[in-house]
């Protein structure tokens, strides 16, 4: 930041003969931001990694895996399966809303199921499959 005399504090320190153990810094007259030349050398590897990740995301963006992914519940939800009970048992209660002629299905899943859904690619548009614990029919659901 320039002072009253029109020079930055760093320029004044250099003129006054302040001893810098590693030598005076580059671009002493720059008043804001980092020197581009020195920062590009430091950031180049990180920029390359970020660009590679963006390319990977772009390629995977349009492809939904063709293999079936199953989210198998442990059992059908009972009236005794309250949130407190399920927390002690390390399970998650949930409802699959039925469409048209299908009714809602109340089930209980292992506690890691939501994490698995959230961390997968295209979690909210890809089809998930489950096997009903009582009827053993395969159901296709989306989140």
VOMAR-819283 format. One record per residue: residue number from 1; residue in one letter; x, y, z of N, C-alpha, C in turn. Coordinates in steps of 0.1 Angstrom, whole numbers, plus 2048, in hexadecimal, padded with zeros to 3 digits. Atoms other than C-alpha are relative to their C-alpha. Example, Ala and Ser with C-alpha at 12.3 -4.5 7.8 and 13.67 -1.06 7.14 Angstrom:
<pt k="1" r="A" n_east="809" n_north="7F4" n_up="800" ca_east="87B" ca_north="7D3" ca_up="84E" c_east="809" c_north="80C" c_up="800"/>
<pt k="2" r="S" n_east="7F7" n_north="7F5" n_up="800" ca_east="889" ca_north="7F5" ca_up="847" c_east="7F8" c_north="80B" c_up="808"/>
END
This chain:
<pt k="1" r="X" n_east="809" n_north="7F4" n_up="800" ca_east="800" ca_north="800" ca_up="800" c_east="809" c_north="80C" c_up="800"/>
<pt k="2" r="X" n_east="7F8" n_north="7F4" n_up="801" ca_east="80F" ca_north="822" ca_up="7F6" c_east="7FE" c_north="808" c_up="80C"/>
<pt k="3" r="X" n_east="801" n_north="7F6" n_up="7F5" ca_east="817" ca_north="83A" ca_up="812" c_east="7FF" c_north="80E" c_up="7FA"/>
<pt k="4" r="X" n_east="801" n_north="7F2" n_up="804" ca_east="817" ca_north="860" ca_up="811" c_east="80A" c_north="804" c_up="7F6"/>
<pt k="5" r="X" n_east="7F5" n_north="7FD" n_up="809" ca_east="838" ca_north="861" ca_up="7FE" c_east="7FF" c_north="7F9" c_up="7F3"/>
<pt k="6" r="X" n_east="802" n_north="807" n_up="80D" ca_east="82A" ca_north="84B" ca_up="7E2" c_east="807" c_north="7F3" c_up="7FF"/>
<pt k="7" r="X" n_east="7F9" n_north="80D" n_up="801" ca_east="83E" ca_north="82C" ca_up="7EA" c_east="7FA" c_north="7F6" c_up="80A"/>
<pt k="8" r="X" n_east="805" n_north="80B" n_up="7F8" ca_east="834" ca_north="80B" ca_up="7F9" c_east="809" c_north="7FF" c_up="80C"/>
<pt k="9" r="X" n_east="7F8" n_north="802" n_up="7F3" ca_east="840" ca_north="801" ca_up="81C" c_east="80C" c_north="7F7" c_up="7FC"/>
<pt k="10" r="X" n_east="7F5" n_north="809" n_up="804" ca_east="855" ca_north="7E6" ca_up="80C" c_east="80B" c_north="808" c_up="7F9"/>
<pt k="11" r="X" n_east="7F6" n_north="7F8" n_up="807" ca_east="866" ca_north="7FF" ca_up="7F5" c_east="808" c_north="808" c_up="809"/>
<pt k="12" r="X" n_east="7F9" n_north="7F8" n_up="7F6" ca_east="86E" ca_north="815" ca_up="812" c_east="80A" c_north="7F8" c_up="808"/>
<pt k="13" r="X" n_east="7F7" n_north="808" n_up="7F8" ca_east="87C" ca_north="7F8" ca_up="826" c_east="80D" c_north="7FC" c_up="7F8"/>
<pt k="14" r="X" n_east="7F5" n_north="803" n_up="809" ca_east="893" ca_north="7EF" ca_up="808" c_east="809" c_north="80C" c_up="800"/>
<pt k="15" r="X" n_east="7F8" n_north="7F4" n_up="801" ca_east="89E" ca_north="813" ca_up="805" c_east="808" c_north="803" c_up="80D"/>
<pt k="16" r="X" n_east="7FA" n_north="7FD" n_up="7F3" ca_east="8A5" ca_north="816" ca_up="82B" c_east="80B" c_north="7F6" c_up="803"/>
<pt k="17" r="X" n_east="7F6" n_north="80A" n_up="7FE" ca_east="8BC" ca_north="7F8" ca_up="828" c_east="7FD" c_north="7F5" c_up="80A"/>
<pt k="18" r="X" n_east="805" n_north="80B" n_up="7F7" ca_east="8A7" ca_north="7DF" ca_up="83C" c_east="807" c_north="7F3" c_up="7FB"/>
<pt k="19" r="X" n_east="7F9" n_north="80D" n_up="803" ca_east="8B9" ca_north="7BD" ca_up="83D" c_east="7F6" c_north="7F5" c_up="7FE"/>
<pt k="20" r="X" n_east="808" n_north="80B" n_up="802" ca_east="8A5" ca_north="7A2" ca_up="82D" c_east="808" c_north="7F3" c_up="7FF"/>
<pt k="21" r="X" n_east="7F7" n_north="80C" n_up="7FF" ca_east="8B4" ca_north="77F" ca_up="836" c_east="800" c_north="7F9" c_up="7F2"/>
<pt k="22" r="X" n_east="801" n_north="807" n_up="80C" ca_east="8A8" ca_north="770" ca_up="815" c_east="801" c_north="809" c_up="7F3"/>
<pt k="23" r="X" n_east="800" n_north="7F7" n_up="80A" ca_east="8AD" ca_north="78F" ca_up="800" c_east="7F3" c_north="808" c_up="7FF"/>
<pt k="24" r="X" n_east="80C" n_north="7F8" n_up="801" ca_east="894" ca_north="7AA" ca_up="7F7" c_east="7F6" c_north="7F9" c_up="7F7"/>
<pt k="25" r="X" n_east="80A" n_north="807" n_up="807" ca_east="873" ca_north="79D" ca_up="7EA" c_east="7FF" c_north="805" c_up="7F2"/>
<pt k="26" r="X" n_east="803" n_north="7FC" n_up="80D" ca_east="86A" ca_north="79E" ca_up="7C5" c_east="7F5" c_north="809" c_up="7FF"/>
<pt k="27" r="X" n_east="80B" n_north="7F7" n_up="802" ca_east="853" ca_north="7B9" ca_up="7B8" c_east="7FD" c_north="808" c_up="80C"/>
<pt k="28" r="X" n_east="802" n_north="7F9" n_up="7F4" ca_east="857" ca_north="7D0" ca_up="7D5" c_east="7F6" c_north="80B" c_up="7FE"/>
<pt k="29" r="X" n_east="80A" n_north="7F5" n_up="802" ca_east="841" ca_north="7EB" ca_up="7C4" c_east="7F2" c_north="7FB" c_up="7FD"/>
<pt k="30" r="X" n_east="80E" n_north="805" n_up="802" ca_east="823" ca_north="7D4" ca_up="7BF" c_east="7F8" c_north="802" c_up="80D"/>
<pt k="31" r="X" n_east="808" n_north="7FC" n_up="7F4" ca_east="808" ca_north="7E0" ca_up="7D7" c_east="7F6" c_north="7F6" c_up="804"/>
<pt k="32" r="X" n_east="80A" n_north="80A" n_up="7FC" ca_east="7F0" ca_north="7C3" ca_up="7D6" c_east="802" c_north="7F3" c_up="7F8"/>
<pt k="33" r="X" n_east="7FF" n_north="80D" n_up="807" ca_east="7ED" ca_north="79E" ca_up="7CC" c_east="80F" c_north="7FB" c_up="800"/>
<pt k="34" r="X" n_east="7F3" n_north="807" n_up="800" ca_east="80A" ca_north="786" ca_up="7C7" c_east="806" c_north="801" c_up="7F2"/>
<pt k="35" r="X" n_east="7F9" n_north="800" n_up="80D" ca_east="824" ca_north="788" ca_up="7AC" c_east="7FC" c_north="7F4" c_up="7F7"/>
<pt k="36" r="X" n_east="805" n_north="80B" n_up="808" ca_east="816" ca_north="774" ca_up="78F" c_east="80B" c_north="7F6" c_up="7FC"/>
<pt k="37" r="X" n_east="7F5" n_north="809" n_up="804" ca_east="838" ca_north="766" ca_up="784" c_east="804" c_north="7F6" c_up="80B"/>
<pt k="38" r="X" n_east="7FC" n_north="809" n_up="7F5" ca_east="841" ca_north="757" ca_up="7A6" c_east="7F4" c_north="7F7" c_up="804"/>
<pt k="39" r="X" n_east="80C" n_north="809" n_up="7FD" ca_east="81D" ca_north="74A" ca_up="7AC" c_east="7FE" c_north="7F5" c_up="7F6"/>
<pt k="40" r="X" n_east="803" n_north="80A" n_up="80A" ca_east="81A" ca_north="738" ca_up="78B" c_east="809" c_north="7F4" c_up="802"/>
<pt k="41" r="X" n_east="7F7" n_north="80B" n_up="7FE" ca_east="839" ca_north="723" ca_up="793" c_east="7FB" c_north="7F7" c_up="80C"/>
<pt k="42" r="X" n_east="805" n_north="807" n_up="7F5" ca_east="829" ca_north="719" ca_up="7B4" c_east="7F3" c_north="7F9" c_up="7FD"/>
<pt k="43" r="X" n_east="80E" n_north="805" n_up="803" ca_east="806" ca_north="713" ca_up="7A7" c_east="7FF" c_north="7F6" c_up="7F4"/>
<pt k="44" r="X" n_east="801" n_north="808" n_up="80C" ca_east="80F" ca_north="701" ca_up="787" c_east="7FC" c_north="7F1" c_up="802"/>
<pt k="45" r="X" n_east="804" n_north="80E" n_up="7FE" ca_east="80D" ca_north="6DD" ca_up="795" c_east="7F1" c_north="7FF" c_up="804"/>
<pt k="46" r="X" n_east="80E" n_north="800" n_up="7FC" ca_east="7EC" ca_north="6E5" ca_up="7A6" c_east="7F6" c_north="803" c_up="7F5"/>
<pt k="47" r="X" n_east="809" n_north="7FD" n_up="80B" ca_east="7DD" ca_north="6F4" ca_up="787" c_east="7FF" c_north="7F4" c_up="7F7"/>
<pt k="48" r="X" n_east="801" n_north="80C" n_up="809" ca_east="7E6" ca_north="6D5" ca_up="773" c_east="7F7" c_north="7F5" c_up="806"/>
<pt k="49" r="X" n_east="808" n_north="80A" n_up="7F9" ca_east="7D6" ca_north="6BE" ca_up="78D" c_east="7F1" c_north="804" c_up="7FF"/>
<pt k="50" r="X" n_east="80E" n_north="7FB" n_up="801" ca_east="7B6" ca_north="6D4" ca_up="78D" c_east="7FB" c_north="7FF" c_up="7F2"/>
<pt k="51" r="X" n_east="804" n_north="802" n_up="80E" ca_east="7B5" ca_north="6D4" ca_up="767" c_east="7FD" c_north="7F1" c_up="7FD"/>
<pt k="52" r="X" n_east="802" n_north="80E" n_up="803" ca_east="7B8" ca_north="6AE" ca_up="766" c_east="7F2" c_north="7FC" c_up="807"/>
<pt k="53" r="X" n_east="80D" n_north="803" n_up="7FA" ca_east="79B" ca_north="6AB" ca_up="77F" c_east="7F4" c_north="805" c_up="7F9"/>
<pt k="54" r="X" n_east="80B" n_north="7FB" n_up="808" ca_east="785" ca_north="6C2" ca_up="76B" c_east="7FE" c_north="7F8" c_up="7F3"/>
<pt k="55" r="X" n_east="801" n_north="809" n_up="80C" ca_east="78C" ca_north="6AD" ca_up="74C" c_east="7F9" c_north="7F3" c_up="803"/>
<pt k="56" r="X" n_east="806" n_north="80D" n_up="7FB" ca_east="783" ca_north="68D" ca_up="75F" c_east="7F1" c_north="802" c_up="802"/>
<pt k="57" r="X" n_east="80E" n_north="7FD" n_up="7FC" ca_east="762" ca_north="69D" ca_up="76C" c_east="7F8" c_north="802" c_up="7F3"/>
<pt k="58" r="X" n_east="807" n_north="7FD" n_up="80C" ca_east="759" ca_north="6A9" ca_up="749" c_east="7FE" c_north="7F3" c_up="7F8"/>
<pt k="59" r="X" n_east="801" n_north="80D" n_up="807" ca_east="75F" ca_north="686" ca_up="73A" c_east="7F5" c_north="7F7" c_up="807"/>
<pt k="60" r="X" n_east="80A" n_north="809" n_up="7F8" ca_east="74B" ca_north="674" ca_up="756" c_east="7F2" c_north="806" c_up="801"/>
<pt k="61" r="X" n_east="80C" n_north="7F9" n_up="7FE" ca_east="730" ca_north="68E" ca_up="756" c_east="7F4" c_north="7FA" c_up="7F8"/>
<pt k="62" r="X" n_east="80B" n_north="805" n_up="809" ca_east="71C" ca_north="67F" ca_up="739" c_east="7FE" c_north="7F1" c_up="801"/>
<pt k="63" r="X" n_east="802" n_north="80F" n_up="800" ca_east="720" ca_north="65A" ca_up="742" c_east="7FB" c_north="7FB" c_up="80D"/>
<pt k="64" r="X" n_east="806" n_north="806" n_up="7F4" ca_east="70B" ca_north="648" ca_up="75B" c_east="805" c_north="7F1" c_up="7FF"/>
<pt k="65" r="X" n_east="7FB" n_north="80E" n_up="800" ca_east="71A" ca_north="626" ca_up="765" c_east="7F4" c_north="7F6" c_up="7FC"/>
<pt k="66" r="X" n_east="80A" n_north="80A" n_up="805" ca_east="708" ca_north="608" ca_up="754" c_east="7FD" c_north="7F5" c_up="80A"/>
<pt k="67" r="X" n_east="801" n_north="80A" n_up="7F6" ca_east="70D" ca_north="5F1" ca_up="771" c_east="7F5" c_north="804" c_up="80B"/>
<pt k="68" r="X" n_east="80A" n_north="7FD" n_up="7F6" ca_east="6F1" ca_north="5EE" ca_up="78A" c_east="806" c_north="802" c_up="80E"/>
<pt k="69" r="X" n_east="7FC" n_north="7FD" n_up="7F2" ca_east="6F7" ca_north="5FD" ca_up="7AD" c_east="7F5" c_north="7FD" c_up="809"/>
<pt k="70" r="X" n_east="80A" n_north="804" n_up="7F7" ca_east="6E4" ca_north="5ED" ca_up="7C9" c_east="801" c_north="807" c_up="80E"/>
<pt k="71" r="X" n_east="801" n_north="7FB" n_up="7F3" ca_east="6D9" ca_north="5FE" ca_up="7E9" c_east="7F6" c_north="7F7" c_up="808"/>
<pt k="72" r="X" n_east="809" n_north="809" n_up="7F9" ca_east="6CB" ca_north="5E1" ca_up="7FD" c_east="7FD" c_north="803" c_up="80E"/>
<pt k="73" r="X" n_east="804" n_north="7FD" n_up="7F2" ca_east="6B7" ca_north="5E8" ca_up="81C" c_east="801" c_north="7F4" c_up="809"/>
<pt k="74" r="X" n_east="7FF" n_north="80B" n_up="7F7" ca_east="6BA" ca_north="5D4" ca_up="83B" c_east="7F2" c_north="7F9" c_up="803"/>
<pt k="75" r="X" n_east="80D" n_north="806" n_up="7FD" ca_east="695" ca_north="5D0" ca_up="842" c_east="7F5" c_north="80B" c_up="7FD"/>
<pt k="76" r="X" n_east="80B" n_north="7F7" n_up="801" ca_east="672" ca_north="5E0" ca_up="83F" c_east="7FF" c_north="807" c_up="80D"/>
<pt k="77" r="X" n_east="801" n_north="7F8" n_up="7F4" ca_east="66C" ca_north="5FC" ca_up="857" c_east="7F4" c_north="7FC" c_up="808"/>
<pt k="78" r="X" n_east="80B" n_north="804" n_up="7F6" ca_east="657" ca_north="5F3" ca_up="876" c_east="7FD" c_north="80D" c_up="808"/>
<pt k="79" r="X" n_east="804" n_north="7F5" n_up="7F8" ca_east="644" ca_north="60B" ca_up="88D" c_east="80B" c_north="803" c_up="80B"/>
<pt k="80" r="X" n_east="7F6" n_north="7FE" n_up="7F5" ca_east="660" ca_north="606" ca_up="8A7" c_east="80D" c_north="806" c_up="7FB"/>
<pt k="81" r="X" n_east="7F4" n_north="7FA" n_up="806" ca_east="67B" ca_north="613" ca_up="88F" c_east="7FF" c_north="80F" c_up="801"/>
<pt k="82" r="X" n_east="800" n_north="7F1" n_up="7FE" ca_east="67C" ca_north="636" ca_up="89D" c_east="80E" c_north="805" c_up="7FC"/>
<pt k="83" r="X" n_east="7F3" n_north="7FB" n_up="803" ca_east="699" ca_north="64D" ca_up="895" c_east="80A" c_north="7FD" c_up="80B"/>
<pt k="84" r="X" n_east="7F7" n_north="803" n_up="7F5" ca_east="6A8" ca_north="648" ca_up="8B8" c_east="804" c_north="7F1" c_up="800"/>
<pt k="85" r="X" n_east="7FD" n_north="80E" n_up="801" ca_east="6A6" ca_north="622" ca_up="8B4" c_east="80A" c_north="7FD" c_up="7F5"/>
<pt k="86" r="X" n_east="7F8" n_north="802" n_up="80B" ca_east="6B5" ca_north="623" ca_up="892" c_east="80E" c_north="805" c_up="802"/>
<pt k="87" r="X" n_east="7F3" n_north="7FB" n_up="7FD" ca_east="6D2" ca_north="639" ca_up="89E" c_east="808" c_north="7F7" c_up="808"/>
<pt k="88" r="X" n_east="7F9" n_north="80A" n_up="7F7" ca_east="6DB" ca_north="620" ca_up="8B9" c_east="804" c_north="7F4" c_up="7F8"/>
<pt k="89" r="X" n_east="7FE" n_north="80C" n_up="808" ca_east="6D9" ca_north="604" ca_up="89F" c_east="809" c_north="802" c_up="7F4"/>
<pt k="90" r="X" n_east="7F8" n_north="7FC" n_up="80C" ca_east="6EE" ca_north="617" ca_up="885" c_east="7F9" c_north="7FD" c_up="7F3"/>
<pt k="91" r="X" n_east="807" n_north="802" n_up="80C" ca_east="6D3" ca_north="616" ca_up="86B" c_east="7F9" c_north="80E" c_up="7FD"/>
<pt k="92" r="X" n_east="807" n_north="7F3" n_up="804" ca_east="6C0" ca_north="631" ca_up="857" c_east="7F2" c_north="7FC" c_up="7FA"/>
<pt k="93" r="X" n_east="80D" n_north="803" n_up="806" ca_east="69B" ca_north="630" ca_up="851" c_east="7FD" c_north="809" c_up="7F4"/>
<pt k="94" r="X" n_east="803" n_north="7F8" n_up="80C" ca_east="68E" ca_north="63C" ca_up="82F" c_east="7F4" c_north="7FB" c_up="7F9"/>
<pt k="95" r="X" n_east="80C" n_north="803" n_up="807" ca_east="671" ca_north="63D" ca_up="818" c_east="803" c_north="802" c_up="7F1"/>
<pt k="96" r="X" n_east="800" n_north="7FF" n_up="80E" ca_east="66F" ca_north="636" ca_up="7F3" c_east="7F2" c_north="804" c_up="7FC"/>
<pt k="97" r="X" n_east="80D" n_north="7FC" n_up="804" ca_east="653" ca_north="64A" ca_up="7E5" c_east="7FB" c_north="7F9" c_up="7F3"/>
<pt k="98" r="X" n_east="805" n_north="807" n_up="80B" ca_east="63E" ca_north="636" ca_up="7CD" c_east="7F9" c_north="80A" c_up="7F5"/>
<pt k="99" r="X" n_east="807" n_north="7F8" n_up="80B" ca_east="631" ca_north="644" ca_up="7AB" c_east="7F5" c_north="7F8" c_up="7FB"/>
<pt k="100" r="X" n_east="80B" n_north="805" n_up="806" ca_east="611" ca_north="63E" ca_up="79A" c_east="7F9" c_north="7F4" c_up="808"/>
<pt k="101" r="X" n_east="807" n_north="80B" n_up="7F9" ca_east="605" ca_north="61B" ca_up="7A4" c_east="808" c_north="7F9" c_up="80B"/>
<pt k="102" r="X" n_east="7F8" n_north="806" n_up="7F5" ca_east="621" ca_north="613" ca_up="7BC" c_east="7FF" c_north="808" c_up="80D"/>
<pt k="103" r="X" n_east="802" n_north="7FA" n_up="7F3" ca_east="61E" ca_north="61A" ca_up="7E1" c_east="80E" c_north="803" c_up="806"/>
<pt k="104" r="X" n_east="7F3" n_north="7FD" n_up="7F9" ca_east="639" ca_north="629" ca_up="7F8" c_east="805" c_north="7F4" c_up="807"/>
<pt k="105" r="X" n_east="7FA" n_north="80B" n_up="7F9" ca_east="652" ca_north="611" ca_up="807" c_east="809" c_north="806" c_up="80B"/>
<pt k="106" r="X" n_east="7F8" n_north="7FC" n_up="7F5" ca_east="660" ca_north="617" ca_up="82A" c_east="80A" c_north="7F5" c_up="803"/>
<pt k="107" r="X" n_east="7F5" n_north="80A" n_up="7FE" ca_east="682" ca_north="606" ca_up="82F" c_east="80A" c_north="805" c_up="80A"/>
<pt k="108" r="X" n_east="7F5" n_north="7FD" n_up="7F7" ca_east="6A0" ca_north="606" ca_up="846" c_east="80D" c_north="7FC" c_up="7F9"/>
<pt k="109" r="X" n_east="7F4" n_north="803" n_up="806" ca_east="6C3" ca_north="608" ca_up="837" c_east="80C" c_north="801" c_up="80A"/>
<pt k="110" r="X" n_east="7F3" n_north="7FE" n_up="7F8" ca_east="6E7" ca_north="605" ca_up="845" c_east="803" c_north="80F" c_up="800"/>
<pt k="111" r="X" n_east="7FE" n_north="7F2" n_up="7FD" ca_east="6F3" ca_north="627" ca_up="852" c_east="809" c_north="806" c_up="7F5"/>
<pt k="112" r="X" n_east="7F7" n_north="7FA" n_up="809" ca_east="70D" ca_north="62C" ca_up="836" c_east="7F9" c_north="802" c_up="7F2"/>
<pt k="113" r="X" n_east="807" n_north="7FF" n_up="80D" ca_east="6F3" ca_north="62B" ca_up="819" c_east="7FF" c_north="80E" c_up="7FB"/>
<pt k="114" r="X" n_east="800" n_north="7F2" n_up="805" ca_east="6EE" ca_north="651" ca_up="817" c_east="80D" c_north="805" c_up="7FC"/>
<pt k="115" r="X" n_east="7F3" n_north="7FC" n_up="804" ca_east="713" ca_north="656" ca_up="816" c_east="804" c_north="7FA" c_up="7F2"/>
<pt k="116" r="X" n_east="7FD" n_north="807" n_up="80C" ca_east="716" ca_north="63D" ca_up="7FA" c_east="7F9" c_north="807" c_up="7F4"/>
<pt k="117" r="X" n_east="808" n_north="7F9" n_up="80A" ca_east="6FB" ca_north="64F" ca_up="7E6" c_east="806" c_north="80D" c_up="7FD"/>
<pt k="118" r="X" n_east="7FB" n_north="7F2" n_up="802" ca_east="708" ca_north="672" ca_up="7EB" c_east="80E" c_north="800" c_up="7F9"/>
<pt k="119" r="X" n_east="7F3" n_north="800" n_up="805" ca_east="72C" ca_north="669" ca_up="7E2" c_east="802" c_north="7F9" c_up="7F3"/>
<pt k="120" r="X" n_east="7FF" n_north="806" n_up="80D" ca_east="725" ca_north="656" ca_up="7C2" c_east="7FE" c_north="80A" c_up="7F5"/>
<pt k="121" r="X" n_east="802" n_north="7F7" n_up="80B" ca_east="726" ca_north="665" ca_up="7A0" c_east="7F2" c_north="800" c_up="7FB"/>
<pt k="122" r="X" n_east="80E" n_north="7FE" n_up="805" ca_east="705" ca_north="672" ca_up="792" c_east="7F6" c_north="7F9" c_up="80A"/>
<pt k="123" r="X" n_east="808" n_north="806" n_up="7F6" ca_east="6F4" ca_north="667" ca_up="7B2" c_east="7F1" c_north="802" c_up="7FF"/>
<pt k="124" r="X" n_east="80F" n_north="7FC" n_up="800" ca_east="6D3" ca_north="679" ca_up="7AD" c_east="7F9" c_north="7FD" c_up="7F2"/>
<pt k="125" r="X" n_east="807" n_north="803" n_up="80D" ca_east="6CD" ca_north="66F" ca_up="788" c_east="802" c_north="7F2" c_up="7FC"/>
<pt k="126" r="X" n_east="7FE" n_north="80E" n_up="804" ca_east="6DB" ca_north="64C" ca_up="786" c_east="7F6" c_north="7F7" c_up="807"/>
<pt k="127" r="X" n_east="809" n_north="80A" n_up="7FA" ca_east="6C4" ca_north="62E" ca_up="78D" c_east="807" c_north="7F8" c_up="80B"/>
<pt k="128" r="X" n_east="7FC" n_north="808" n_up="7F5" ca_east="6C9" ca_north="61C" ca_up="7AE" c_east="7F7" c_north="7F4" c_up="800"/>
<pt k="129" r="X" n_east="809" n_north="80C" n_up="7FF" ca_east="6BC" ca_north="5F9" ca_up="7B3" c_east="801" c_north="7FB" c_up="80F"/>
<pt k="130" r="X" n_east="801" n_north="806" n_up="7F2" ca_east="6B1" ca_north="5E7" ca_up="7D3" c_east="7F7" c_north="7F4" c_up="7FF"/>
<pt k="131" r="X" n_east="808" n_north="80C" n_up="7FF" ca_east="6A3" ca_north="5C6" ca_up="7DC" c_east="7F7" c_north="801" c_up="80C"/>
<pt k="132" r="X" n_east="809" n_north="7FE" n_up="7F4" ca_east="684" ca_north="5C8" ca_up="7F2" c_east="803" c_north="7F4" c_up="809"/>
<pt k="133" r="X" n_east="7FC" n_north="80B" n_up="7F7" ca_east="68C" ca_north="5B4" ca_up="812" c_east="7F5" c_north="7F6" c_up="802"/>
<pt k="134" r="X" n_east="80A" n_north="80B" n_up="7FE" ca_east="66A" ca_north="5A2" ca_up="814" c_east="7FC" c_north="7F9" c_up="7F3"/>
<pt k="135" r="X" n_east="805" n_north="806" n_up="80D" ca_east="65E" ca_north="59D" ca_up="7F0" c_east="80C" c_north="7FC" c_up="7F7"/>
<pt k="136" r="X" n_east="7F4" n_north="803" n_up="808" ca_east="682" ca_north="59B" ca_up="7E2" c_east="7FE" c_north="803" c_up="7F1"/>
<pt k="137" r="X" n_east="800" n_north="7FB" n_up="80D" ca_east="678" ca_north="5AE" ca_up="7C3" c_east="809" c_north="80B" c_up="7FE"/>
<pt k="138" r="X" n_east="7F6" n_north="7F5" n_up="803" ca_east="691" ca_north="5C5" ca_up="7B2" c_east="7F8" c_north="80D" c_up="7FD"/>
<pt k="139" r="X" n_east="807" n_north="7F3" n_up="802" ca_east="686" ca_north="5EA" ca_up="7B3" c_east="80B" c_north="80A" c_up="7FB"/>
<pt k="140" r="X" n_east="7F7" n_north="7F6" n_up="805" ca_east="696" ca_north="606" ca_up="7A0" c_east="7FB" c_north="80E" c_up="805"/>
<pt k="141" r="X" n_east="803" n_north="7F3" n_up="7FA" ca_east="697" ca_north="628" ca_up="7B1" c_east="80A" c_north="80B" c_up="7FC"/>
<pt k="142" r="X" n_east="7F7" n_north="7F5" n_up="802" ca_east="6A6" ca_north="64A" ca_up="7AC" c_east="7FF" c_north="809" c_up="80D"/>
<pt k="143" r="X" n_east="800" n_north="7F8" n_up="7F4" ca_east="6B0" ca_north="662" ca_up="7C8" c_east="7F9" c_north="80E" c_up="7FE"/>
END
